[in-house]
Amino acid sequence: MKQIIFTTILLAGALTVNSRNMINPNTNTSLAQKEQLTLTQEWDKVFPESDKVNHSKVTFVNRYGITIAADMYKPKNFKGKLPAIAISGPFGAVKEQSSGLYAQQLAERGYLTIAFDPSFTGESGGEPRRVASPDINTEDFSAAVDFLSVHPDVDAERIGILGVCGWGGIAIQTAINDPRIKATVASTMYDMTRVSANGYFDADDSADKRNAARKSLAAQRTEDYRNGSYQRAGGVVDPLPDDAPQFVKDYHAYYKTSRGFHPRSGNSTNGWNMTSVLPFMNFKFYDYAGELESAVLIVHGEKAHSYYFGKDTFAKLRGDNKQMLTVKDATHCDLYDNLEKIPFDEIAAFYKEYLK
């Protein structure tokens, strides 16, 4: 039986190689056409517009045919081709929130940047709405690299990515598989596969608890199919219960107040589809983290409840081009928008060193 399986694998591999050698260029499948998205043209960010950069809307298509919407930021009066950075996050946020702030700040420091909405969220396309996927979301970052690689104002050999919160973890996972990415920054990162499978602080790391969660989510799938609609999990809890942990209070202070509220943000409104957590429970990021050759900077606040994600992920990386920067007295949400605590100059210096 083992011999049969092995022979089948060899034949499949040979068929793949031979098929590639025999490809007729006239029969290649074209890239998917862009969806016609309705994009807001007025400034609707939760942060003020900079007079040092030019802002515009752009779209691009990922490998699954989903059209991604992004805000592009360019330094004013630039010359020649620029290094570029694609940015997304936090998980459940939109580009008008933290990722846009990062993009604008880095554009002020000389980079062409895009802040994009992930598939199925914000102004990006894809149906059903508010669903997440460890595969499609890593693809979103690589699709952003596709777009930047052929942009006339970008040096294709100097492209980096940056993810905030859950997208910090997704950024590192993307970089493992995409060597076009020369430098990656993960700010106040989550490992979404770990927290989905194990709960916060690994408190639910047991087969019994995961199986109970699987049964509940499977029942929800049945109910969704019966109803013909997806049940939303709810965004950040509002109003806050008296016994809410401090990090939940911090989320509320960002997403549910004028500081960071945005009507297209799932975290500000009614959240993800409840069953979106299922694939993150069934996959594990960073199995090949030790093979990541390009540069990585993990930025985390020393008081962040999520600090263990950054610390443990950093321990899996190899090479002298990997760095971890701990920000004194900073919480998780401080690194969303606190300009006094987000180390933008250090982040820009990291990109300057490795995007060359």
ABEGO torsion letter per residue (X at the ends): XAAAAAAAAAAAAAAAAAAAAABBAAABBBBBBBBBBBBBABBABABBBBAABBBBBBBBBBAAGBBBBBBBBBBBGBBEBBBBBBBBOBBGBBAABAAAAAAAAAAAAGBBBBBBBBBGBEABBEOBBGBBBAAAAAAAAAAAAAAAAABAABBAABBBBBBBEAAAAAAAAAAAABAABABBBBBGBBBAAAAAAAEBGGAABBAAAAAAAAAAAAAAAAAAAAAGBBBBAEBBBOBBBAABBAAAAAAAAAAABAAABBAABAAABAEBBAAAAAAAAABBBGAAAAABABBBBBBBBAABAAAAAAAAAAAABBEAABBBBBBBGBBAAAAAABAAABBAAAAAAAAAAABX
